[in-house]
Amino acid sequence: MTSPSIIDVLNSQFGINGRLHFELGEGELPMAKITTEQATAVLSIYAGHVLSFVPNGSDDLLWVSQEAIFQSGKAIRGGIPVIWPWFGPHPNDSTKSSHGFARRQMWSVKASMVDENGRVSLTLGLTENEASKAVWSHDFDLELVVTVGHVLTVKLKTTNSGDVPFSYTAALHTYYNISHISQVVIHGLENGAYLDNLEAHASKQQVGFVRFDEEVDRIYIDTAADCHIEDEGHKRTIVVEKSGSQSTVVWNPWIEKAKRMSDFGDNEYQEMVCVETANAGNEIITLQPEETAVMTLTISERKA
Ligand code: BG6
């Protein structure tokens, strides 16, 4: 008898009739497909990565590049990459990959459930392993709890499972699907201080709402504010709420950087914007052994 496939095992352990099933998706990577009465969602188990969230009667709130690479060891361009345990370039070793390793590893499925309101939750996990130890010496227990209802909630839980303290930075590096970058205004960061990644982290101050007519790559610091992505073209506002996060990163690569990225179409900068729920820049979290920190992102939409 042949042994059951990984997909059969996942479906028998965590599948929920009519609500949650697993299948091989792009790049033959295992994906969870979730259907509730309010929305559908797709998650890649590889990278613990939400790829799609479509409230009923709407377009996807998330964006994935047509050029995205679905391959073990590579980061997926779009959706919600989990950036952990360092945001951006490694603080003191430029040979290490940017944005940590969690987005380049296979995660495991830990639990699934439907609650009394019909919301479906899936819990994924990642712990230390040979590849993580090669670049980061610590023991850790990461958990990603994704709940799909009329809103999408993504909770990233970091526990120090080792016996020495560790420090980390992190982001839920969300790519939002927009009508056109010229039609989008971000509310919630007015007058905020930010570090400009385009000018060696120069400290600057936001004046008014955030609009885009050039490359933008900023870490807004000391902000727990929710953000509204007002999109005139799609006649909707994407509401980005958060907790356990003191930074918000706003990124659009614009024309030249888009051309330099091999997994990003030349004109795709027009269709996406990243508003990243983060602890980055000056916000470094230290956990003692057995301590846990939780960062939560909630995404919903308001029609104009
Ligand atoms: C953003 C950074 O969070 O991610 C940018 O602020 C970076 O500087 C972008 O270009 C994409 O990073 P990557 O590693 O996925 O190409």
Residues whose N, C-alpha, C, O or C-beta is under 5 A from the ligand:
A	BS01	BG6	S98 H99 N197 D217 V249 W251
